Amino acid sequence: MYLDRIQTCNNFDPTHYRALLVDGKTYGQVHPAFAEQLAGWPEVFTVTTTQVVLNPELADYFSRTEAVAPVFRNLHEAGVIDTWVAEAYPITLEFGGHAELEIERAATQFMGVKTFGIHLNGLVKKSDGIHVWVGTRSLDKPFWPGQLDQMVAGGQPVGLGLLENVIKEAQEEANIPPELARQSQAVGTIPYRQEGWRGLDNSTIHVYDLWLPEDFVPENTDGEVIGFELMPLAEIARLTETTEEFKDNCNLVNIDLLLRMGVITPQHPEYAAILNSLYNAGNTKEIKNATRTT
């Protein structure tokens, strides 16, 4: 069910976490187990039963960034943070807003801070309707290996604009020429808050559509995708509603696409609940109520 896919990405329970405070404001949510790891650096973090507070003497972007970097590097080397991406992500409350510092991408879920990404729907108009290019993730990917994905997707690091990132990721992941990728259309955002063993994935997806020529065939150049398949919208709907073959957050982008393309219509028995829950990230009470009452 579509609502099940949305619920999977919005299962966060804040009562299980400790607030991350920077300069007196809450910027994240930290699981108690990881908070205890941070307690090993009292000169950087003060850890209590309810909060993780960044040392207020670290009063600017540079000093905060410099202070936390060795903490996360040491936790990675100790195997607590299991991956390392070498991409800097800002700690902020909204896209393009004031950032207090930047941290390694691999640490963002452990800290439960707000992150952003781009997902690009590769769309083709054919005589029998709209089709969508779908990628299959490499089997050696650390997350969701072998599952289905949008044609192009990626996180939003420090120093890149959204369209710049779309163009970069499109070239790397699908060998889409920059002049073609530049035609991508921003169509909306989807927030979600998903709890997992690393902590909180508190993310907003910036969704783009790119209408491609019928003779264009994407090809992966960075080894992150096994291959691509062109699927009709009806197959996207079936896979999303009845299987778990897509990566979790890709289901959200699929549902958004199916709504916009009129595949999920107002006649669908869960239409109102799908609309309300898809675009209200973290409102788990509303999503659970919608699931119960439809």
C-alpha positions as CSV (number, residue, x, y, z in Angstrom):
1,M,0.0,0.0,0.0
2,Y,1.1,3.5,-0.7
3,L,0.5,4.6,2.8
4,D,2.8,1.8,4.1
5,R,5.6,3.1,1.9
6,I,5.1,6.6,3.3
7,Q,4.9,5.3,6.9
8,T,8.2,3.4,6.4
9,C,9.9,6.7,5.7
10,N,8.2,8.5,8.6
11,N,8.6,6.2,11.6
12,F,10.6,8.7,13.8
13,D,9.7,8.8,17.5
14,P,11.4,11.8,19.1
15,T,10.9,10.4,22.6
16,H,13.8,8.0,21.9
17,Y,16.3,10.8,21.2
18,R,18.2,13.7,22.7
19,A,18.1,17.1,21.2
20,L,21.3,18.4,19.5
21,L,21.8,22.1,20.6
22,V,24.0,24.6,18.8
23,D,24.0,28.1,20.0
24,G,20.8,27.4,22.0
25,K,18.8,26.1,19.1
26,T,17.8,22.5,18.3
27,Y,19.4,21.3,15.0
28,G,19.2,17.6,15.4
29,Q,18.2,14.5,17.3
30,V,20.8,12.1,18.7
31,H,20.2,8.5,19.7
32,P,21.3,7.9,23.3
33,A,23.8,5.2,22.3
34,F,25.6,7.7,19.9
35,A,25.2,10.5,22.5
36,E,27.3,8.4,24.9
37,Q,30.0,8.1,22.2
38,L,30.1,11.9,21.9
39,A,30.5,12.2,25.7
40,G,34.1,11.0,25.2
41,W,34.8,14.5,23.9
42,P,33.7,16.8,26.7
43,E,35.6,19.7,25.3
44,V,33.4,19.6,22.3
45,F,30.0,18.2,23.5
46,T,28.2,18.3,26.8
47,V,25.9,15.2,27.0
48,T,23.0,15.0,29.4
49,T,20.0,12.7,29.7
50,T,18.0,14.9,27.4
51,Q,20.5,17.0,25.3
52,V,23.7,17.0,23.4
53,V,25.1,20.5,23.5
54,L,27.9,21.8,21.3
55,N,30.4,23.8,23.4
56,P,29.1,27.4,23.3
57,E,32.8,28.6,23.4
58,L,32.9,27.4,19.8
59,A,31.3,30.5,18.5
60,D,31.6,30.5,14.8
61,Y,31.3,28.3,11.7
62,F,35.0,27.6,11.3
63,S,35.8,26.8,14.9
64,R,32.8,24.5,15.2
65,T,33.6,22.7,12.0
66,E,37.3,22.3,13.0
67,A,36.3,21.0,16.5
68,V,33.8,18.3,15.5
69,A,35.8,17.0,12.5
70,P,38.3,14.8,14.5
71,V,35.5,13.5,16.7
72,F,33.7,12.0,13.7
73,R,36.9,10.8,12.1
74,N,37.9,9.0,15.3
75,L,34.4,7.4,15.6
76,H,34.7,6.3,12.0
77,E,38.1,4.7,12.6
78,A,36.6,3.0,15.7
79,G,33.8,1.5,13.5
80,V,31.0,3.5,15.2
81,I,30.4,5.5,12.1
82,D,30.4,2.7,9.5
83,T,31.0,4.7,6.3
84,W,32.9,7.7,5.1
85,V,31.8,9.8,2.1
86,A,34.2,12.8,2.3
87,E,31.4,15.2,1.5
88,A,30.6,18.2,3.7
89,Y,27.0,18.9,4.7
90,P,25.8,22.1,6.4
91,I,24.0,22.0,9.8
92,T,21.0,24.2,9.1
93,L,17.3,24.3,9.7
94,E,16.2,25.0,6.1
95,F,17.7,24.8,2.6
96,G,19.8,27.8,1.9
97,G,19.4,29.1,5.4
98,H,22.0,30.1,8.0
99,A,24.4,27.2,8.7
100,E,26.1,26.8,12.1
101,L,28.9,24.5,10.9
102,E,29.5,21.6,8.4
103,I,30.0,17.9,9.1
104,E,30.9,14.8,7.2
105,R,27.9,13.4,5.3
106,A,28.3,10.0,7.0
107,A,27.7,11.5,10.4
108,T,24.5,13.3,9.5
109,Q,22.1,10.5,10.4
110,F,23.9,9.8,13.7
111,M,23.4,13.5,14.6
112,G,19.8,13.6,13.2
113,V,20.5,16.9,11.4
114,K,18.5,18.2,8.5
115,T,19.8,17.1,5.1
116,F,18.8,17.6,1.5
117,G,19.0,15.7,-1.7
118,I,18.0,15.6,-5.4
119,H,16.0,12.9,-7.2
120,L,15.6,13.1,-11.0
121,N,12.7,11.3,-12.8
122,G,13.8,10.4,-16.3
123,L,10.6,10.6,-18.3
124,V,9.8,9.5,-21.9
125,K,6.6,10.1,-23.8
126,K,5.8,7.2,-26.1
127,S,2.8,6.3,-28.2
128,D,1.5,4.1,-25.4
129,G,2.0,6.7,-22.7
130,I,4.6,7.9,-20.3
131,H,7.6,5.7,-19.3
132,V,10.2,6.2,-16.6
133,W,13.8,5.2,-16.5
134,V,14.6,3.2,-13.4
135,G,18.1,2.2,-12.2
136,T,19.1,-0.9,-10.2
137,R,21.6,-0.1,-7.5
138,S,24.9,-1.9,-7.4
139,L,25.2,-5.0,-5.2
140,D,28.2,-3.5,-3.4
141,K,26.4,-0.3,-2.4
142,P,26.4,0.0,1.4
143,F,22.8,1.0,1.5
144,W,19.9,-0.7,-0.3
145,P,22.1,-2.9,-2.6
146,G,20.3,-4.3,-5.6
147,Q,17.1,-2.2,-5.1
148,L,15.4,0.0,-7.6
149,D,16.1,3.7,-7.7
150,Q,15.3,6.9,-9.7
151,M,17.4,7.4,-12.8
152,V,19.5,9.9,-10.9
153,A,19.7,10.7,-7.2
154,G,22.2,12.2,-4.8
155,G,22.8,14.2,-1.6
156,Q,23.2,17.9,-1.6
157,P,26.7,18.9,-0.3
158,V,28.1,22.3,0.7
159,G,29.1,24.5,-2.2
160,L,26.7,23.3,-5.0
161,G,23.4,24.8,-6.1
162,L,20.5,22.4,-6.7
163,L,20.6,22.4,-10.5
164,E,24.4,22.3,-10.4
165,N,24.1,19.1,-8.4
166,V,21.5,17.7,-10.7
167,I,23.8,18.2,-13.7
168,K,26.8,16.7,-11.9
169,E,24.9,13.6,-10.6
170,A,23.2,13.2,-14.0
171,Q,26.6,13.0,-15.7
172,E,28.1,10.7,-13.1
173,E,25.2,8.3,-12.7
174,A,23.5,8.2,-16.1
175,N,25.9,9.8,-18.6
176,I,23.4,12.6,-19.4
177,P,25.1,15.5,-21.2
178,P,25.1,18.8,-19.2
179,E,23.1,20.6,-22.0
180,L,20.3,18.0,-21.6
181,A,20.5,17.7,-17.8
182,R,20.1,21.5,-17.6
183,Q,16.6,21.1,-19.0
184,S,15.5,19.4,-15.7
185,Q,12.5,21.0,-14.1
186,A,12.1,21.5,-10.4
187,V,8.7,20.2,-9.5
188,G,8.5,20.2,-5.7
189,T,9.9,18.9,-2.4
190,I,9.2,15.8,-0.2
191,P,10.3,15.8,3.4
192,Y,10.6,12.7,5.5
193,R,12.0,11.6,8.9
194,Q,13.1,7.9,9.0
195,E,14.5,6.2,12.0
196,G,17.1,3.5,11.5
197,W,20.0,1.9,13.3
198,R,22.3,4.9,12.4
199,G,19.8,7.3,13.9
200,L,17.5,9.8,12.2
201,D,17.4,10.4,8.4
202,N,15.8,13.9,8.6
203,S,15.8,14.7,4.9
204,T,14.1,16.8,2.2
205,I,14.1,15.5,-1.4
206,H,14.1,18.2,-4.2
207,V,12.3,16.4,-7.0
208,Y,13.1,17.1,-10.7
209,D,11.6,15.9,-13.9
210,L,13.6,15.5,-17.1
211,W,11.8,14.7,-20.3
212,L,14.1,12.6,-22.5
213,P,14.1,11.8,-26.2
214,E,12.9,8.3,-27.0
215,D,16.3,7.3,-28.4
216,F,18.2,8.3,-25.3
217,V,19.5,5.4,-23.2
218,P,21.2,6.3,-19.8
219,E,24.4,4.5,-18.9
220,N,26.1,4.5,-15.6
221,T,29.7,5.8,-15.3
222,D,30.4,5.7,-11.6
223,G,29.7,2.0,-10.9
224,E,26.8,2.8,-8.5
225,V,24.1,1.3,-10.8
226,I,24.0,-2.1,-12.4
227,G,21.8,-1.0,-15.3
228,F,18.6,0.9,-16.3
229,E,15.2,-0.2,-17.4
230,L,12.4,1.9,-19.1
231,M,9.2,1.1,-17.3
232,P,5.6,2.3,-18.0
233,L,3.9,4.3,-15.3
234,A,1.6,1.5,-14.5
235,E,4.6,-0.7,-13.7
236,I,6.0,2.0,-11.4
237,A,2.6,2.1,-9.7
238,R,2.5,-1.7,-9.2
239,L,6.0,-2.0,-7.9
240,T,5.5,0.9,-5.5
241,E,2.1,-0.2,-4.2
242,T,2.6,-3.9,-3.9
243,T,6.4,-4.6,-3.5
244,E,9.4,-3.3,-1.6
245,E,11.7,-3.4,-4.6
246,F,12.4,0.3,-4.6
247,K,14.7,2.0,-2.1
248,D,12.6,3.4,0.7
249,N,12.7,7.1,-0.1
250,C,12.4,6.4,-3.9
251,N,8.9,5.2,-3.2
252,L,8.0,8.7,-2.0
253,V,9.2,10.2,-5.3
254,N,7.3,7.6,-7.2
255,I,4.1,8.4,-5.3
256,D,4.6,12.1,-5.9
257,L,5.0,11.3,-9.7
258,L,1.9,9.1,-9.8
259,L,-0.1,11.8,-8.2
260,R,1.1,14.5,-10.6
261,M,0.6,12.3,-13.6
262,G,-2.9,11.3,-12.6
263,V,-2.3,7.7,-12.0
264,I,-3.3,8.0,-8.3
265,T,-6.6,9.9,-8.7
266,P,-9.1,11.4,-6.3
267,Q,-11.1,8.2,-6.8
268,H,-8.4,6.2,-5.0
269,P,-9.9,5.2,-1.6
270,E,-6.8,6.5,0.2
271,Y,-6.2,9.6,-2.0
272,A,-6.7,12.3,0.8
273,A,-4.6,10.3,3.3
274,I,-1.8,9.9,0.7
275,L,-1.8,13.6,0.0
276,N,-1.8,14.6,3.7
277,S,0.9,12.1,4.7
278,L,3.3,12.4,1.8
279,Y,3.9,16.1,2.3
280,N,3.9,16.3,6.1
281,A,7.2,14.7,7.1
282,G,7.5,13.6,10.7
283,N,3.8,14.0,11.4
284,T,3.7,10.3,12.4
285,K,0.5,10.7,14.4
286,E,-1.3,12.0,11.2
287,I,0.1,9.2,9.1
288,K,-0.8,6.5,11.6
289,N,-4.3,7.9,11.8
290,A,-4.6,8.0,8.1
291,T,-3.5,4.4,7.9
292,R,-6.1,3.3,10.5
293,T,-9.0,5.2,9.1
294,T,-8.8,4.4,5.4
